[in-house]
Amino acid sequence: MIFENIRNLREDCDKKQQEVADYLNIKQTTYSKYELGKINIPIEIFVKLADYYNVSVDYLLGRTDKKE
């Protein structure tokens, strides 16, 4: 599964993958694989991303169009 909302949010905020990876305390290559759906994203990473972008986890998962 590709998580388009995660990539779109990052791009909308003019962030580089490395910046987000640093916030999450992971390697940039790992973060890239999350965006591409090559590896599963742990729930704690979803929660951190939701906090970082001030959106709901459901939005990140594509379960809703409402950001909050």
Residue frames as qw, qx, qy, qz and C-alpha x, y, z in Angstrom:
[[0.000, 0.889, 0.458, 0.000, 0.00, 0.00, 0.00],
 [0.398, 0.299, -0.011, 0.867, 1.35, 3.40, -0.96],
 [0.225, -0.712, -0.498, 0.442, 0.65, 6.13, 1.55],
 [0.328, 0.585, 0.293, 0.682, 0.02, 9.09, -0.73],
 [0.297, -0.911, -0.201, -0.205, -1.20, 11.32, 2.09],
 [0.692, -0.578, 0.079, 0.425, 2.12, 11.00, 3.90],
 [0.557, 0.103, 0.333, 0.753, 4.07, 11.99, 0.81],
 [0.086, 0.738, 0.392, 0.543, 1.62, 14.76, -0.10],
 [0.450, -0.877, -0.159, 0.057, 1.76, 16.27, 3.37],
 [0.671, -0.389, 0.184, 0.604, 5.54, 16.25, 3.32],
 [0.414, 0.304, 0.407, 0.756, 5.64, 17.91, -0.09],
 [0.107, -0.846, -0.390, -0.348, 2.93, 20.45, 0.84],
 [0.516, -0.839, -0.015, 0.170, 5.05, 21.46, 3.85],
 [0.448, 0.808, -0.350, 0.155, 8.17, 21.72, 1.67],
 [0.620, -0.587, 0.516, -0.060, 9.94, 19.10, 3.75],
 [0.444, 0.483, -0.742, -0.140, 12.63, 16.73, 2.55],
 [0.886, -0.174, -0.416, -0.103, 12.46, 13.06, 3.40],
 [0.561, 0.164, -0.542, 0.603, 15.61, 13.51, 5.47],
 [0.183, -0.365, 0.280, -0.869, 13.95, 16.19, 7.64],
 [0.796, -0.276, -0.088, -0.531, 10.99, 13.95, 8.44],
 [0.863, 0.037, -0.475, 0.168, 13.26, 10.95, 8.97],
 [0.294, 0.307, -0.515, 0.744, 15.35, 12.97, 11.43],
 [0.489, -0.348, 0.176, -0.780, 12.18, 13.92, 13.35],
 [0.923, -0.139, -0.154, -0.325, 11.17, 10.25, 13.47],
 [0.396, -0.639, 0.658, -0.029, 14.72, 9.20, 14.40],
 [0.868, 0.175, 0.460, 0.070, 14.97, 6.79, 11.46],
 [0.394, -0.210, 0.543, 0.711, 17.07, 6.56, 8.30],
 [0.375, 0.453, -0.163, -0.792, 15.94, 8.45, 5.20],
 [0.289, 0.155, -0.853, -0.406, 15.93, 5.20, 3.23],
 [0.004, -0.294, -0.913, 0.283, 13.51, 3.67, 5.75],
 [0.265, 0.524, 0.318, -0.745, 11.22, 6.68, 5.47],
 [0.323, 0.369, -0.532, -0.690, 11.32, 6.43, 1.67],
 [0.194, -0.053, -0.968, -0.148, 10.25, 2.81, 1.89],
 [0.145, 0.431, 0.696, -0.555, 7.32, 3.86, 4.11],
 [0.337, 0.518, -0.033, -0.785, 6.13, 6.35, 1.49],
 [0.375, 0.314, -0.706, -0.512, 6.45, 3.78, -1.28],
 [0.868, -0.127, 0.094, -0.471, 4.67, 1.08, 0.70],
 [0.621, 0.398, -0.673, 0.049, 7.66, -1.24, 0.54],
 [0.349, -0.037, -0.814, 0.462, 7.66, -1.84, 4.30],
 [0.378, -0.714, -0.574, -0.134, 4.94, -1.57, 6.92],
 [0.021, 0.582, -0.244, 0.776, 4.81, 1.56, 9.02],
 [0.348, -0.242, -0.788, 0.447, 4.77, 0.87, 12.77],
 [0.212, -0.810, -0.528, -0.142, 1.85, 2.43, 14.65],
 [0.443, -0.684, -0.135, 0.564, 4.17, 4.61, 16.74],
 [0.311, -0.063, 0.386, 0.866, 5.47, 6.17, 13.50],
 [0.048, -0.606, -0.624, -0.491, 1.90, 6.88, 12.37],
 [0.373, -0.815, -0.395, 0.201, 1.21, 8.61, 15.68],
 [0.436, -0.475, 0.103, 0.758, 4.39, 10.70, 15.41],
 [0.204, 0.197, 0.534, 0.797, 3.55, 11.68, 11.83],
 [0.167, -0.744, -0.597, -0.248, 0.01, 12.64, 12.82],
 [0.415, -0.771, -0.204, 0.437, 1.41, 14.86, 15.57],
 [0.438, -0.220, 0.311, 0.814, 4.06, 16.32, 13.25],
 [0.039, 0.251, 0.546, 0.799, 1.51, 17.33, 10.61],
 [0.278, 0.151, 0.450, -0.835, -1.34, 17.97, 13.05],
 [0.621, 0.063, -0.460, -0.631, -3.66, 15.51, 11.29],
 [0.830, -0.221, 0.358, -0.367, -5.47, 12.35, 12.30],
 [0.357, -0.279, 0.870, 0.196, -4.02, 8.88, 11.84],
 [0.594, 0.485, 0.633, -0.107, -7.14, 8.03, 9.82],
 [0.388, 0.875, -0.088, -0.278, -6.20, 10.81, 7.39],
 [0.102, -0.641, 0.723, 0.235, -2.69, 9.41, 7.03],
 [0.447, 0.008, 0.894, 0.040, -4.15, 5.99, 6.33],
 [0.181, 0.013, -0.585, -0.791, -6.50, 7.40, 3.70],
 [0.070, -0.404, -0.903, 0.126, -9.59, 6.39, 5.67],
 [0.043, 0.856, 0.440, -0.268, -10.96, 9.93, 5.69],
 [0.442, 0.606, 0.163, 0.641, -10.47, 13.14, 3.74],
 [0.322, -0.915, -0.040, -0.240, -10.71, 15.22, 6.93],
 [0.473, 0.521, -0.524, 0.480, -7.31, 16.13, 8.23],
 [0.110, -0.326, 0.635, -0.692, -8.42, 16.43, 11.86]]
